[in-house]
Amino acid sequence: AAPAATDRPATWKAVESPMVGTFYQAPAPDADPFVKVGDTVKAGQTLCIVEAMKLMNEITAEEDGIVREVCGKNAEPVEFGQPLFYLEPTA
């Protein structure tokens, strides 16, 4: 089970799914994930793909930060507003 939201520091920010679809951590089945826990990311950097109605939608970081948690499971369905990642802002 996922830890309760209260287990995360208040400074961590959720990156939520903007749509219902399928979560993919990598651009292709045999490719490395876009990001993993501990990676430093820049605003606009691709974090994952959410596929909806055969369209691949890149989900990007809204600000600079460090990936602290990956919540989505590869090739699993996600709901609108579901947290996909938690980032610790570095700006």
PDB file of N, CA, C and O in Angstrom:
ATOM      1  N   ALA A   1       0.847  -1.197   0.000  1.00  0.00           N
ATOM      2  CA  ALA A   1       0.000   0.000   0.000  1.00  0.00           C
ATOM      3  C   ALA A   1       0.876   1.237   0.000  1.00  0.00           C
ATOM      4  O   ALA A   1       1.961   1.243   0.581  1.00  0.00           O
ATOM      5  N   ALA A   2       0.404   2.272  -0.647  1.00  0.00           N
ATOM      6  CA  ALA A   2       1.149   3.536  -0.703  1.00  0.00           C
ATOM      7  C   ALA A   2       1.120   4.190   0.673  1.00  0.00           C
ATOM      8  O   ALA A   2       0.132   4.075   1.398  1.00  0.00           O
ATOM      9  N   PRO A   3       2.205   4.875   1.031  1.00  0.00           N
ATOM     10  CA  PRO A   3       2.200   5.567   2.321  1.00  0.00           C
ATOM     11  C   PRO A   3       1.155   6.679   2.321  1.00  0.00           C
ATOM     12  O   PRO A   3       0.834   7.242   1.274  1.00  0.00           O
ATOM     13  N   ALA A   4       0.638   6.983   3.487  1.00  0.00           N
ATOM     14  CA  ALA A   4      -0.337   8.067   3.599  1.00  0.00           C
ATOM     15  C   ALA A   4       0.330   9.381   3.231  1.00  0.00           C
ATOM     16  O   ALA A   4       1.536   9.548   3.414  1.00  0.00           O
ATOM     17  N   ALA A   5      -0.454  10.306   2.715  1.00  0.00           N
ATOM     18  CA  ALA A   5       0.088  11.590   2.273  1.00  0.00           C
ATOM     19  C   ALA A   5       0.820  12.302   3.403  1.00  0.00           C
ATOM     20  O   ALA A   5       1.761  13.056   3.156  1.00  0.00           O
ATOM     21  N   THR A   6       0.395  12.067   4.637  1.00  0.00           N
ATOM     22  CA  THR A   6       1.016  12.741   5.775  1.00  0.00           C
ATOM     23  C   THR A   6       2.432  12.232   6.034  1.00  0.00           C
ATOM     24  O   THR A   6       3.179  12.856   6.788  1.00  0.00           O
ATOM     25  N   ASP A   7       2.812  11.117   5.426  1.00  0.00           N
ATOM     26  CA  ASP A   7       4.168  10.583   5.579  1.00  0.00           C
ATOM     27  C   ASP A   7       5.175  11.359   4.735  1.00  0.00           C
ATOM     28  O   ASP A   7       6.382  11.193   4.911  1.00  0.00           O
ATOM     29  N   ARG A   8       4.700  12.198   3.826  1.00  0.00           N
ATOM     30  CA  ARG A   8       5.593  12.945   2.939  1.00  0.00           C
ATOM     31  C   ARG A   8       5.820  14.339   3.505  1.00  0.00           C
ATOM     32  O   ARG A   8       4.906  14.933   4.077  1.00  0.00           O
ATOM     33  N   PRO A   9       7.039  14.868   3.350  1.00  0.00           N
ATOM     34  CA  PRO A   9       7.276  16.252   3.788  1.00  0.00           C
ATOM     35  C   PRO A   9       6.361  17.218   3.045  1.00  0.00           C
ATOM     36  O   PRO A   9       6.043  17.007   1.875  1.00  0.00           O
ATOM     37  N   ALA A  10       5.944  18.270   3.727  1.00  0.00           N
ATOM     38  CA  ALA A  10       5.033  19.259   3.137  1.00  0.00           C
ATOM     39  C   ALA A  10       5.655  19.959   1.933  1.00  0.00           C
ATOM     40  O   ALA A  10       4.935  20.510   1.100  1.00  0.00           O
ATOM     41  N   THR A  11       6.981  19.943   1.833  1.00  0.00           N
ATOM     42  CA  THR A  11       7.655  20.623   0.720  1.00  0.00           C
ATOM     43  C   THR A  11       7.565  19.836  -0.580  1.00  0.00           C
ATOM     44  O   THR A  11       7.771  20.401  -1.654  1.00  0.00           O
ATOM     45  N   TRP A  12       7.261  18.536  -0.503  1.00  0.00           N
ATOM     46  CA  TRP A  12       7.147  17.730  -1.722  1.00  0.00           C
ATOM     47  C   TRP A  12       5.879  18.117  -2.460  1.00  0.00           C
ATOM     48  O   TRP A  12       4.841  18.355  -1.844  1.00  0.00           O
ATOM     49  N   LYS A  13       5.967  18.180  -3.784  1.00  0.00           N
ATOM     50  CA  LYS A  13       4.805  18.536  -4.602  1.00  0.00           C
ATOM     51  C   LYS A  13       4.423  17.361  -5.493  1.00  0.00           C
ATOM     52  O   LYS A  13       5.276  16.731  -6.118  1.00  0.00           O
ATOM     53  N   ALA A  14       3.126  17.080  -5.538  1.00  0.00           N
ATOM     54  CA  ALA A  14       2.630  16.003  -6.389  1.00  0.00           C
ATOM     55  C   ALA A  14       2.597  16.461  -7.841  1.00  0.00           C
ATOM     56  O   ALA A  14       2.218  17.594  -8.139  1.00  0.00           O
ATOM     57  N   VAL A  15       2.999  15.564  -8.740  1.00  0.00           N
ATOM     58  CA  VAL A  15       2.770  15.751 -10.173  1.00  0.00           C
ATOM     59  C   VAL A  15       1.592  14.836 -10.491  1.00  0.00           C
ATOM     60  O   VAL A  15       1.720  13.611 -10.462  1.00  0.00           O
ATOM     61  N   GLU A  16       0.451  15.437 -10.793  1.00  0.00           N
ATOM     62  CA  GLU A  16      -0.778  14.671 -10.974  1.00  0.00           C
ATOM     63  C   GLU A  16      -1.067  14.417 -12.445  1.00  0.00           C
ATOM     64  O   GLU A  16      -0.679  15.193 -13.318  1.00  0.00           O
ATOM     65  N   SER A  17      -1.753  13.316 -12.694  1.00  0.00           N
ATOM     66  CA  SER A  17      -2.146  12.998 -14.064  1.00  0.00           C
ATOM     67  C   SER A  17      -3.208  13.990 -14.533  1.00  0.00           C
ATOM     68  O   SER A  17      -4.208  14.196 -13.845  1.00  0.00           O
ATOM     69  N   PRO A  18      -3.000  14.609 -15.703  1.00  0.00           N
ATOM     70  CA  PRO A  18      -3.983  15.564 -16.215  1.00  0.00           C
ATOM     71  C   PRO A  18      -5.154  14.883 -16.929  1.00  0.00           C
ATOM     72  O   PRO A  18      -6.056  15.558 -17.426  1.00  0.00           O
ATOM     73  N   MET A  19      -5.139  13.553 -16.977  1.00  0.00           N
ATOM     74  CA  MET A  19      -6.175  12.831 -17.722  1.00  0.00           C
ATOM     75  C   MET A  19      -6.238  11.377 -17.259  1.00  0.00           C
ATOM     76  O   MET A  19      -5.336  10.880 -16.584  1.00  0.00           O
ATOM     77  N   VAL A  20      -7.319  10.718 -17.637  1.00  0.00           N
ATOM     78  CA  VAL A  20      -7.433   9.273 -17.459  1.00  0.00           C
ATOM     79  C   VAL A  20      -6.654   8.624 -18.592  1.00  0.00           C
ATOM     80  O   VAL A  20      -6.779   9.045 -19.742  1.00  0.00           O
ATOM     81  N   GLY A  21      -5.857   7.612 -18.293  1.00  0.00           N
ATOM     82  CA  GLY A  21      -5.089   6.955 -19.347  1.00  0.00           C
ATOM     83  C   GLY A  21      -4.210   5.859 -18.788  1.00  0.00           C
ATOM     84  O   GLY A  21      -4.475   5.325 -17.711  1.00  0.00           O
ATOM     85  N   THR A  22      -3.162   5.524 -19.524  1.00  0.00           N
ATOM     86  CA  THR A  22      -2.213   4.490 -19.126  1.00  0.00           C
ATOM     87  C   THR A  22      -0.857   5.136 -18.912  1.00  0.00           C
ATOM     88  O   THR A  22      -0.365   5.870 -19.770  1.00  0.00           O
ATOM     89  N   PHE A  23      -0.250   4.857 -17.755  1.00  0.00           N
ATOM     90  CA  PHE A  23       1.031   5.448 -17.350  1.00  0.00           C
ATOM     91  C   PHE A  23       2.193   4.650 -17.931  1.00  0.00           C
ATOM     92  O   PHE A  23       2.229   3.424 -17.829  1.00  0.00           O
ATOM     93  N   TYR A  24       3.134   5.351 -18.538  1.00  0.00           N
ATOM     94  CA  TYR A  24       4.360   4.714 -19.029  1.00  0.00           C
ATOM     95  C   TYR A  24       5.569   5.495 -18.515  1.00  0.00           C
ATOM     96  O   TYR A  24       5.651   6.712 -18.681  1.00  0.00           O
ATOM     97  N   GLN A  25       6.506   4.778 -17.890  1.00  0.00           N
ATOM     98  CA  GLN A  25       7.706   5.402 -17.335  1.00  0.00           C
ATOM     99  C   GLN A  25       8.778   5.657 -18.382  1.00  0.00           C
ATOM    100  O   GLN A  25       9.698   6.438 -18.139  1.00  0.00           O
ATOM    101  N   ALA A  26       8.678   5.012 -19.548  1.00  0.00           N
ATOM    102  CA  ALA A  26       9.731   5.086 -20.563  1.00  0.00           C
ATOM    103  C   ALA A  26       9.103   5.325 -21.937  1.00  0.00           C
ATOM    104  O   ALA A  26       7.917   5.060 -22.134  1.00  0.00           O
ATOM    105  N   PRO A  27       9.898   5.827 -22.885  1.00  0.00           N
ATOM    106  CA  PRO A  27       9.363   6.090 -24.225  1.00  0.00           C
ATOM    107  C   PRO A  27       9.102   4.829 -25.042  1.00  0.00           C
ATOM    108  O   PRO A  27       8.371   4.878 -26.032  1.00  0.00           O
ATOM    109  N   ALA A  28       9.690   3.694 -24.642  1.00  0.00           N
ATOM    110  CA  ALA A  28       9.499   2.422 -25.340  1.00  0.00           C
ATOM    111  C   ALA A  28       9.691   1.293 -24.333  1.00  0.00           C
ATOM    112  O   ALA A  28      10.348   1.485 -23.310  1.00  0.00           O
ATOM    113  N   PRO A  29       9.120   0.104 -24.612  1.00  0.00           N
ATOM    114  CA  PRO A  29       9.219  -1.001 -23.653  1.00  0.00           C
ATOM    115  C   PRO A  29      10.652  -1.366 -23.257  1.00  0.00           C
ATOM    116  O   PRO A  29      10.894  -1.765 -22.118  1.00  0.00           O
ATOM    117  N   ASP A  30      11.601  -1.234 -24.185  1.00  0.00           N
ATOM    118  CA  ASP A  30      12.980  -1.638 -23.883  1.00  0.00           C
ATOM    119  C   ASP A  30      13.874  -0.451 -23.524  1.00  0.00           C
ATOM    120  O   ASP A  30      15.093  -0.601 -23.433  1.00  0.00           O
ATOM    121  N   ALA A  31      13.281   0.721 -23.320  1.00  0.00           N
ATOM    122  CA  ALA A  31      14.058   1.930 -23.018  1.00  0.00           C
ATOM    123  C   ALA A  31      14.137   2.155 -21.508  1.00  0.00           C
ATOM    124  O   ALA A  31      13.328   1.633 -20.741  1.00  0.00           O
ATOM    125  N   ASP A  32      15.134   2.948 -21.103  1.00  0.00           N
ATOM    126  CA  ASP A  32      15.247   3.336 -19.699  1.00  0.00           C
ATOM    127  C   ASP A  32      14.109   4.290 -19.343  1.00  0.00           C
ATOM    128  O   ASP A  32      13.593   4.992 -20.213  1.00  0.00           O
ATOM    129  N   PRO A  33      13.712   4.320 -18.054  1.00  0.00           N
ATOM    130  CA  PRO A  33      12.684   5.275 -17.640  1.00  0.00           C
ATOM    131  C   PRO A  33      13.139   6.717 -17.882  1.00  0.00           C
ATOM    132  O   PRO A  33      14.333   7.014 -17.881  1.00  0.00           O
ATOM    133  N   PHE A  34      12.167   7.600 -18.088  1.00  0.00           N
ATOM    134  CA  PHE A  34      12.495   9.023 -18.239  1.00  0.00           C
ATOM    135  C   PHE A  34      13.228   9.518 -16.997  1.00  0.00           C
ATOM    136  O   PHE A  34      14.242  10.208 -17.102  1.00  0.00           O
ATOM    137  N   VAL A  35      12.710   9.162 -15.814  1.00  0.00           N
ATOM    138  CA  VAL A  35      13.325   9.575 -14.548  1.00  0.00           C
ATOM    139  C   VAL A  35      13.179   8.460 -13.524  1.00  0.00           C
ATOM    140  O   VAL A  35      12.335   7.574 -13.658  1.00  0.00           O
ATOM    141  N   LYS A  36      14.026   8.526 -12.490  1.00  0.00           N
ATOM    142  CA  LYS A  36      13.909   7.602 -11.364  1.00  0.00           C
ATOM    143  C   LYS A  36      14.114   8.387 -10.072  1.00  0.00           C
ATOM    144  O   LYS A  36      14.534   9.544 -10.105  1.00  0.00           O
ATOM    145  N   VAL A  37      13.820   7.759  -8.938  1.00  0.00           N
ATOM    146  CA  VAL A  37      13.957   8.415  -7.642  1.00  0.00           C
ATOM    147  C   VAL A  37      15.393   8.898  -7.465  1.00  0.00           C
ATOM    148  O   VAL A  37      16.348   8.162  -7.712  1.00  0.00           O
ATOM    149  N   GLY A  38      15.523  10.143  -7.034  1.00  0.00           N
ATOM    150  CA  GLY A  38      16.834  10.743  -6.818  1.00  0.00           C
ATOM    151  C   GLY A  38      17.314  11.599  -7.968  1.00  0.00           C
ATOM    152  O   GLY A  38      18.263  12.367  -7.816  1.00  0.00           O
ATOM    153  N   ASP A  39      16.661  11.476  -9.134  1.00  0.00           N
ATOM    154  CA  ASP A  39      17.059  12.288 -10.292  1.00  0.00           C
ATOM    155  C   ASP A  39      16.698  13.754 -10.066  1.00  0.00           C
ATOM    156  O   ASP A  39      15.663  14.070  -9.480  1.00  0.00           O
ATOM    157  N   THR A  40      17.560  14.632 -10.537  1.00  0.00           N
ATOM    158  CA  THR A  40      17.268  16.065 -10.566  1.00  0.00           C
ATOM    159  C   THR A  40      16.632  16.378 -11.912  1.00  0.00           C
ATOM    160  O   THR A  40      17.147  15.988 -12.960  1.00  0.00           O
ATOM    161  N   VAL A  41      15.506  17.086 -11.875  1.00  0.00           N
ATOM    162  CA  VAL A  41      14.793  17.430 -13.108  1.00  0.00           C
ATOM    163  C   VAL A  41      14.653  18.944 -13.225  1.00  0.00           C
ATOM    164  O   VAL A  41      14.675  19.673 -12.234  1.00  0.00           O
ATOM    165  N   LYS A  42      14.509  19.386 -14.461  1.00  0.00           N
ATOM    166  CA  LYS A  42      14.315  20.806 -14.764  1.00  0.00           C
ATOM    167  C   LYS A  42      12.868  21.021 -15.201  1.00  0.00           C
ATOM    168  O   LYS A  42      12.228  20.110 -15.725  1.00  0.00           O
ATOM    169  N   ALA A  43      12.365  22.222 -14.983  1.00  0.00           N
ATOM    170  CA  ALA A  43      11.020  22.569 -15.444  1.00  0.00           C
ATOM    171  C   ALA A  43      10.922  22.276 -16.937  1.00  0.00           C
ATOM    172  O   ALA A  43      11.808  22.648 -17.706  1.00  0.00           O
ATOM    173  N   GLY A  44       9.848  21.613 -17.343  1.00  0.00           N
ATOM    174  CA  GLY A  44       9.643  21.277 -18.746  1.00  0.00           C
ATOM    175  C   GLY A  44      10.198  19.926 -19.152  1.00  0.00           C
ATOM    176  O   GLY A  44       9.941  19.460 -20.262  1.00  0.00           O
ATOM    177  N   GLN A  45      10.963  19.284 -18.260  1.00  0.00           N
ATOM    178  CA  GLN A  45      11.540  17.970 -18.570  1.00  0.00           C
ATOM    179  C   GLN A  45      10.453  16.902 -18.517  1.00  0.00           C
ATOM    180  O   GLN A  45       9.598  16.923 -17.631  1.00  0.00           O
ATOM    181  N   THR A  46      10.487  15.969 -19.465  1.00  0.00           N
ATOM    182  CA  THR A  46       9.511  14.882 -19.502  1.00  0.00           C
ATOM    183  C   THR A  46       9.753  13.920 -18.345  1.00  0.00           C
ATOM    184  O   THR A  46      10.877  13.474 -18.114  1.00  0.00           O
ATOM    185  N   LEU A  47       8.673  13.605 -17.618  1.00  0.00           N
ATOM    186  CA  LEU A  47       8.734  12.672 -16.495  1.00  0.00           C
ATOM    187  C   LEU A  47       8.181  11.304 -16.880  1.00  0.00           C
ATOM    188  O   LEU A  47       8.680  10.273 -16.431  1.00  0.00           O
ATOM    189  N   CYS A  48       7.144  11.307 -17.717  1.00  0.00           N
ATOM    190  CA  CYS A  48       6.492  10.059 -18.112  1.00  0.00           C
ATOM    191  C   CYS A  48       5.565  10.364 -19.281  1.00  0.00           C
ATOM    192  O   CYS A  48       5.479  11.496 -19.757  1.00  0.00           O
ATOM    193  N   ILE A  49       4.881   9.327 -19.725  1.00  0.00           N
ATOM    194  CA  ILE A  49       3.853   9.458 -20.758  1.00  0.00           C
ATOM    195  C   ILE A  49       2.550   8.908 -20.183  1.00  0.00           C
ATOM    196  O   ILE A  49       2.543   7.875 -19.513  1.00  0.00           O
ATOM    197  N   VAL A  50       1.452   9.610 -20.453  1.00  0.00           N
ATOM    198  CA  VAL A  50       0.125   9.060 -20.181  1.00  0.00           C
ATOM    199  C   VAL A  50      -0.560   8.929 -21.536  1.00  0.00           C
ATOM    200  O   VAL A  50      -0.787   9.912 -22.240  1.00  0.00           O
ATOM    201  N   GLU A  51      -0.883   7.677 -21.878  1.00  0.00           N
ATOM    202  CA  GLU A  51      -1.517   7.398 -23.167  1.00  0.00           C
ATOM    203  C   GLU A  51      -3.032   7.413 -22.981  1.00  0.00           C
ATOM    204  O   GLU A  51      -3.580   6.715 -22.126  1.00  0.00           O
ATOM    205  N   ALA A  52      -3.692   8.226 -23.804  1.00  0.00           N
ATOM    206  CA  ALA A  52      -5.149   8.314 -23.765  1.00  0.00           C
ATOM    207  C   ALA A  52      -5.663   8.322 -25.199  1.00  0.00           C
ATOM    208  O   ALA A  52      -5.245   9.147 -26.011  1.00  0.00           O
ATOM    209  N   MET A  53      -6.564   7.408 -25.503  1.00  0.00           N
ATOM    210  CA  MET A  53      -7.159   7.319 -26.845  1.00  0.00           C
ATOM    211  C   MET A  53      -6.087   7.269 -27.935  1.00  0.00           C
ATOM    212  O   MET A  53      -6.183   7.963 -28.947  1.00  0.00           O
ATOM    213  N   LYS A  54      -5.082   6.450 -27.718  1.00  0.00           N
ATOM    214  CA  LYS A  54      -3.978   6.211 -28.666  1.00  0.00           C
ATOM    215  C   LYS A  54      -3.049   7.414 -28.844  1.00  0.00           C
ATOM    216  O   LYS A  54      -2.176   7.388 -29.711  1.00  0.00           O
ATOM    217  N   LEU A  55      -3.219   8.462 -28.043  1.00  0.00           N
ATOM    218  CA  LEU A  55      -2.319   9.616 -28.083  1.00  0.00           C
ATOM    219  C   LEU A  55      -1.352   9.529 -26.912  1.00  0.00           C
ATOM    220  O   LEU A  55      -1.764   9.296 -25.776  1.00  0.00           O
ATOM    221  N   MET A  56      -0.071   9.715 -27.188  1.00  0.00           N
ATOM    222  CA  MET A  56       0.952   9.694 -26.149  1.00  0.00           C
ATOM    223  C   MET A  56       1.169  11.123 -25.655  1.00  0.00           C
ATOM    224  O   MET A  56       1.656  11.976 -26.398  1.00  0.00           O
ATOM    225  N   ASN A  57       0.809  11.377 -24.413  1.00  0.00           N
ATOM    226  CA  ASN A  57       0.905  12.711 -23.829  1.00  0.00           C
ATOM    227  C   ASN A  57       2.079  12.756 -22.861  1.00  0.00           C
ATOM    228  O   ASN A  57       2.075  12.061 -21.846  1.00  0.00           O
ATOM    229  N   GLU A  58       3.081  13.569 -23.170  1.00  0.00           N
ATOM    230  CA  GLU A  58       4.235  13.693 -22.281  1.00  0.00           C
ATOM    231  C   GLU A  58       3.845  14.542 -21.080  1.00  0.00           C
ATOM    232  O   GLU A  58       3.293  15.633 -21.224  1.00  0.00           O
ATOM    233  N   ILE A  59       4.141  14.027 -19.899  1.00  0.00           N
ATOM    234  CA  ILE A  59       3.885  14.754 -18.658  1.00  0.00           C
ATOM    235  C   ILE A  59       5.221  15.341 -18.214  1.00  0.00           C
ATOM    236  O   ILE A  59       6.203  14.617 -18.051  1.00  0.00           O
ATOM    237  N   THR A  60       5.249  16.649 -18.022  1.00  0.00           N
ATOM    238  CA  THR A  60       6.504  17.336 -17.733  1.00  0.00           C
ATOM    239  C   THR A  60       6.500  17.934 -16.329  1.00  0.00           C
ATOM    240  O   THR A  60       5.449  18.157 -15.728  1.00  0.00           O
ATOM    241  N   ALA A  61       7.707  18.186 -15.829  1.00  0.00           N
ATOM    242  CA  ALA A  61       7.865  18.840 -14.531  1.00  0.00           C
ATOM    243  C   ALA A  61       7.461  20.304 -14.658  1.00  0.00           C
ATOM    244  O   ALA A  61       7.790  20.958 -15.648  1.00  0.00           O
ATOM    245  N   GLU A  62       6.755  20.813 -13.669  1.00  0.00           N
ATOM    246  CA  GLU A  62       6.344  22.218 -13.688  1.00  0.00           C
ATOM    247  C   GLU A  62       7.425  23.129 -13.126  1.00  0.00           C
ATOM    248  O   GLU A  62       7.399  24.338 -13.355  1.00  0.00           O
ATOM    249  N   GLU A  63       8.377  22.554 -12.389  1.00  0.00           N
ATOM    250  CA  GLU A  63       9.456  23.343 -11.800  1.00  0.00           C
ATOM    251  C   GLU A  63      10.679  22.456 -11.598  1.00  0.00           C
ATOM    252  O   GLU A  63      10.590  21.231 -11.689  1.00  0.00           O
ATOM    253  N   ASP A  64      11.818  23.083 -11.324  1.00  0.00           N
ATOM    254  CA  ASP A  64      13.030  22.323 -11.034  1.00  0.00           C
ATOM    255  C   ASP A  64      12.842  21.573  -9.717  1.00  0.00           C
ATOM    256  O   ASP A  64      12.205  22.082  -8.795  1.00  0.00           O
ATOM    257  N   GLY A  65      13.395  20.366  -9.633  1.00  0.00           N
ATOM    258  CA  GLY A  65      13.275  19.619  -8.388  1.00  0.00           C
ATOM    259  C   GLY A  65      13.990  18.288  -8.452  1.00  0.00           C
ATOM    260  O   GLY A  65      14.681  17.970  -9.420  1.00  0.00           O
ATOM    261  N   ILE A  66      13.804  17.513  -7.386  1.00  0.00           N
ATOM    262  CA  ILE A  66      14.385  16.177  -7.268  1.00  0.00           C
ATOM    263  C   ILE A  66      13.228  15.192  -7.156  1.00  0.00           C
ATOM    264  O   ILE A  66      12.310  15.391  -6.362  1.00  0.00           O
ATOM    265  N   VAL A  67      13.277  14.125  -7.957  1.00  0.00           N
ATOM    266  CA  VAL A  67      12.243  13.087  -7.899  1.00  0.00           C
ATOM    267  C   VAL A  67      12.399  12.344  -6.571  1.00  0.00           C
ATOM    268  O   VAL A  67      13.441  11.742  -6.311  1.00  0.00           O
ATOM    269  N   ARG A  68      11.369  12.388  -5.743  1.00  0.00           N
ATOM    270  CA  ARG A  68      11.415  11.730  -4.437  1.00  0.00           C
ATOM    271  C   ARG A  68      10.579  10.458  -4.384  1.00  0.00           C
ATOM    272  O   ARG A  68      10.832   9.582  -3.557  1.00  0.00           O
ATOM    273  N   GLU A  69       9.583  10.352  -5.263  1.00  0.00           N
ATOM    274  CA  GLU A  69       8.747   9.151  -5.271  1.00  0.00           C
ATOM    275  C   GLU A  69       8.113   8.996  -6.642  1.00  0.00           C
ATOM    276  O   GLU A  69       7.655   9.972  -7.236  1.00  0.00           O
ATOM    277  N   VAL A  70       8.090   7.763  -7.145  1.00  0.00           N
ATOM    278  CA  VAL A  70       7.372   7.431  -8.375  1.00  0.00           C
ATOM    279  C   VAL A  70       6.147   6.641  -7.933  1.00  0.00           C
ATOM    280  O   VAL A  70       6.277   5.534  -7.409  1.00  0.00           O
ATOM    281  N   CYS A  71       4.970   7.197  -8.138  1.00  0.00           N
ATOM    282  CA  CYS A  71       3.730   6.563  -7.669  1.00  0.00           C
ATOM    283  C   CYS A  71       3.087   5.686  -8.734  1.00  0.00           C
ATOM    284  O   CYS A  71       2.466   4.669  -8.421  1.00  0.00           O
ATOM    285  N   GLY A  72       3.239   6.087  -9.998  1.00  0.00           N
ATOM    286  CA  GLY A  72       2.623   5.335 -11.081  1.00  0.00           C
ATOM    287  C   GLY A  72       3.342   4.017 -11.325  1.00  0.00           C
ATOM    288  O   GLY A  72       4.556   3.914 -11.149  1.00  0.00           O
ATOM    289  N   LYS A  73       2.585   3.025 -11.727  1.00  0.00           N
ATOM    290  CA  LYS A  73       3.152   1.722 -12.100  1.00  0.00           C
ATOM    291  C   LYS A  73       3.117   1.619 -13.626  1.00  0.00           C
ATOM    292  O   LYS A  73       2.104   1.927 -14.254  1.00  0.00           O
ATOM    293  N   ASN A  74       4.228   1.183 -14.212  1.00  0.00           N
ATOM    294  CA  ASN A  74       4.344   1.151 -15.667  1.00  0.00           C
ATOM    295  C   ASN A  74       3.242   0.314 -16.311  1.00  0.00           C
ATOM    296  O   ASN A  74       2.945  -0.797 -15.871  1.00  0.00           O
ATOM    297  N   ALA A  75       2.644   0.871 -17.362  1.00  0.00           N
ATOM    298  CA  ALA A  75       1.600   0.225 -18.165  1.00  0.00           C
ATOM    299  C   ALA A  75       0.317  -0.030 -17.374  1.00  0.00           C
ATOM    300  O   ALA A  75      -0.501  -0.861 -17.769  1.00  0.00           O
ATOM    301  N   GLU A  76       0.140   0.684 -16.258  1.00  0.00           N
ATOM    302  CA  GLU A  76      -1.073   0.549 -15.452  1.00  0.00           C
ATOM    303  C   GLU A  76      -1.970   1.769 -15.675  1.00  0.00           C
ATOM    304  O   GLU A  76      -1.473   2.854 -15.981  1.00  0.00           O
ATOM    305  N   PRO A  77      -3.286   1.599 -15.526  1.00  0.00           N
ATOM    306  CA  PRO A  77      -4.189   2.738 -15.702  1.00  0.00           C
ATOM    307  C   PRO A  77      -4.025   3.768 -14.587  1.00  0.00           C
ATOM    308  O   PRO A  77      -3.736   3.424 -13.441  1.00  0.00           O
ATOM    309  N   VAL A  78      -4.215   5.036 -14.946  1.00  0.00           N
ATOM    310  CA  VAL A  78      -4.210   6.125 -13.970  1.00  0.00           C
ATOM    311  C   VAL A  78      -5.481   6.949 -14.147  1.00  0.00           C
ATOM    312  O   VAL A  78      -6.079   6.980 -15.223  1.00  0.00           O
ATOM    313  N   GLU A  79      -5.871   7.606 -13.080  1.00  0.00           N
ATOM    314  CA  GLU A  79      -7.070   8.438 -13.079  1.00  0.00           C
ATOM    315  C   GLU A  79      -6.685   9.912 -13.139  1.00  0.00           C
ATOM    316  O   GLU A  79      -5.556  10.277 -12.810  1.00  0.00           O
ATOM    317  N   PHE A  80      -7.619  10.750 -13.558  1.00  0.00           N
ATOM    318  CA  PHE A  80      -7.410  12.193 -13.535  1.00  0.00           C
ATOM    319  C   PHE A  80      -7.115  12.626 -12.102  1.00  0.00           C
ATOM    320  O   PHE A  80      -7.834  12.249 -11.177  1.00  0.00           O
ATOM    321  N   GLY A  81      -6.054  13.418 -11.917  1.00  0.00           N
ATOM    322  CA  GLY A  81      -5.711  13.929 -10.596  1.00  0.00           C
ATOM    323  C   GLY A  81      -4.910  12.977  -9.730  1.00  0.00           C
ATOM    324  O   GLY A  81      -4.518  13.335  -8.619  1.00  0.00           O
ATOM    325  N   GLN A  82      -4.658  11.767 -10.220  1.00  0.00           N
ATOM    326  CA  GLN A  82      -3.879  10.790  -9.446  1.00  0.00           C
ATOM    327  C   GLN A  82      -2.413  11.216  -9.415  1.00  0.00           C
ATOM    328  O   GLN A  82      -1.849  11.535 -10.461  1.00  0.00           O
ATOM    329  N   PRO A  83      -1.778  11.227  -8.226  1.00  0.00           N
ATOM    330  CA  PRO A  83      -0.347  11.562  -8.185  1.00  0.00           C
ATOM    331  C   PRO A  83       0.487  10.516  -8.925  1.00  0.00           C
ATOM    332  O   PRO A  83       0.354   9.315  -8.688  1.00  0.00           O
ATOM    333  N   LEU A  84       1.349  10.994  -9.825  1.00  0.00           N
ATOM    334  CA  LEU A  84       2.248  10.114 -10.573  1.00  0.00           C
ATOM    335  C   LEU A  84       3.647  10.136  -9.966  1.00  0.00           C
ATOM    336  O   LEU A  84       4.352   9.127  -9.954  1.00  0.00           O
ATOM    337  N   PHE A  85       4.030  11.301  -9.466  1.00  0.00           N
ATOM    338  CA  PHE A  85       5.348  11.512  -8.867  1.00  0.00           C
ATOM    339  C   PHE A  85       5.206  12.493  -7.717  1.00  0.00           C
ATOM    340  O   PHE A  85       4.232  13.241  -7.626  1.00  0.00           O
ATOM    341  N   TYR A  86       6.209  12.471  -6.833  1.00  0.00           N
ATOM    342  CA  TYR A  86       6.387  13.557  -5.872  1.00  0.00           C
ATOM    343  C   TYR A  86       7.774  14.130  -6.104  1.00  0.00           C
ATOM    344  O   TYR A  86       8.765  13.401  -6.145  1.00  0.00           O
ATOM    345  N   LEU A  87       7.829  15.456  -6.255  1.00  0.00           N
ATOM    346  CA  LEU A  87       9.087  16.168  -6.462  1.00  0.00           C
ATOM    347  C   LEU A  87       9.357  17.067  -5.266  1.00  0.00           C
ATOM    348  O   LEU A  87       8.438  17.629  -4.671  1.00  0.00           O
ATOM    349  N   GLU A  88      10.636  17.191  -4.926  1.00  0.00           N
ATOM    350  CA  GLU A  88      11.056  18.175  -3.932  1.00  0.00           C
ATOM    351  C   GLU A  88      11.628  19.355  -4.707  1.00  0.00           C
ATOM    352  O   GLU A  88      12.693  19.231  -5.312  1.00  0.00           O
ATOM    353  N   PRO A  89      10.939  20.505  -4.703  1.00  0.00           N
ATOM    354  CA  PRO A  89      11.417  21.657  -5.470  1.00  0.00           C
ATOM    355  C   PRO A  89      12.803  22.101  -5.014  1.00  0.00           C
ATOM    356  O   PRO A  89      13.118  22.069  -3.824  1.00  0.00           O
ATOM    357  N   THR A  90      13.623  22.515  -5.974  1.00  0.00           N
ATOM    358  CA  THR A  90      14.971  22.988  -5.657  1.00  0.00           C
ATOM    359  C   THR A  90      15.123  24.474  -5.939  1.00  0.00           C
ATOM    360  O   THR A  90      16.169  25.052  -5.644  1.00  0.00           O
ATOM    361  N   ALA A  91      14.105  25.098  -6.500  1.00  0.00           N
ATOM    362  CA  ALA A  91      14.192  26.527  -6.847  1.00  0.00           C
ATOM    363  C   ALA A  91      14.038  27.392  -5.597  1.00  0.00           C
ATOM    364  O   ALA A  91      14.084  28.618  -5.686  1.00  0.00           O
TER     365      ALA A  91
END
